[in-house]
Amino acid sequence: MTEARKRDLAERLAQLSLPAFARPPLPAGGSQLFKKFLDGLDERRKSVAIDTYAERLTVDELDELVRFYESDAGQSFVETFRILDERMRELFQTLRIERMTDEQSGHLGSATLSSADLAKLMEHAKQPPSK
């Protein structure tokens, strides 16, 4: 019974929290195939979130997080996170452009990472989060 409740709470948490992540916009005149791809991506993202929440969080933690996301503060957080996510995407796009420009000019700008630093960052990102 606890596992079923845990799964239900994980699904509810995913439903409440995932809208915080911006879905890539469908390009003007975007094809139905691309829309179908994005829909599939949304489903996979939701499935991964549910599995991760159920695996990593206790029933009490899930219950508390669901209550938070259902609250006014939680809804405000979701909206704020959408804006933060959008701004971070813009920042990374800017950094990517700066890096391409610096590589074309033969030097690496101060706002970009070296290949070695990027490799270290990617390796760190692969590490499971500590609880």
N, C-alpha and C positions, 0 to 999 in steps of 0.2 A: 504494500500500500504506500509506503514512504517513497519508493522509487517512482511510482506513478504520479504521486503528488509533486515530487521533485521535477519530473519531466514536464508536468503541466505548468509549474511555476517558471521553469526555464523557457518554455514556449511563450508564456505571457511576457516575461522579461525581454525576450528577443523582439516580440511584437511592439513593445513599448520603447525599447532603446535603439533598435536598428534604424528607425527613421532619422536618427541623428546623423547618420552617414549619408552624404549626398550621393545620389545616383547620377552617374554621368549623363549629361543632357543628350537627348536624341537630336542629332543634327537635322537642320532644316531639310525636308525632303527625305529624311531617313527611311530606310527600307523596313518592311515588316520583319525581315530576317534579323536585322540589327535589334529591333524592338524585342523580338523573341529571344535573342541572345541575352539582352539586359534582363528580361524577365527570368530567364534561367539562372543568371548570375545572382539575382535577388534571392531566389529559392536556395541556391547553394550557400550563399552568405548566411541566410537565416538558419539553415541546417547546421552549419559549422558553429554558429553562435549558440544554438540550443544545446548541441553536444558539449561545447566547452563550458557553458554555464552549468549544465547538469553534472559535468565531471569535476569542476573546480569549486563549486559553491555548495554550501549546506542548504537544507530546506529553510532554516531560519534566515540565512543570508539572502536567499532568493526571495523569501516572503518580504523581508525588509526592503529589498531593492524594488520589488514590484510596487509596494506601498509608496516608496519615494517617487518612482516614475509616474504613478497615478496622481500624485499631489501637484498643486500649482507650481511649487518649486521645481519638481521633477520635469514638468512640461516646459517651464522656463529654461531649465538646463538643456533639454533636448533642442529647443530652438537656438539657444546660444551655441551649442555644440555644432549645429548645422552651419552657423556663420563662421565659427572657428575652423571647421573642416574646409569650408570654401576658401577662407583666407590662407590656410596652409597649402591648399592646392595651388593657389596663385603664387605663394612664396616659392614653392618647389619649381613651378614653371619658370619663374624669374631666375632662380638659381641655375636651372637647366640651360636657359638661354645664355646667361652670363658665362657658364662653363664652356658652352659651345663657342662663344665669341672668344674667350680666353684661349681655348685650344687652337682656334684658327689663327690667332695672333702669335702663338708660340709661348705664351706664359699662362700661369694659373693665378687667377684672381684670389684676393683674400677671402671672399665670401663663398668660395667653393671648396670642396674636399679633394684631396689628392686621391689617386687610385688606391694607395695603400690604406689611407684613412677610411675610404669608402668600403674597402674589403673588411676592415676591422668592424665597422659599423654593421655591415650585413651579417657578419659572423655573430656579433653580439645579439642582433635581432632574432637569430635562430634559436637562441637559448630560451628554454622554458622559463616563464615568469616564476619568481620565488613567491611563496605564499606565506 
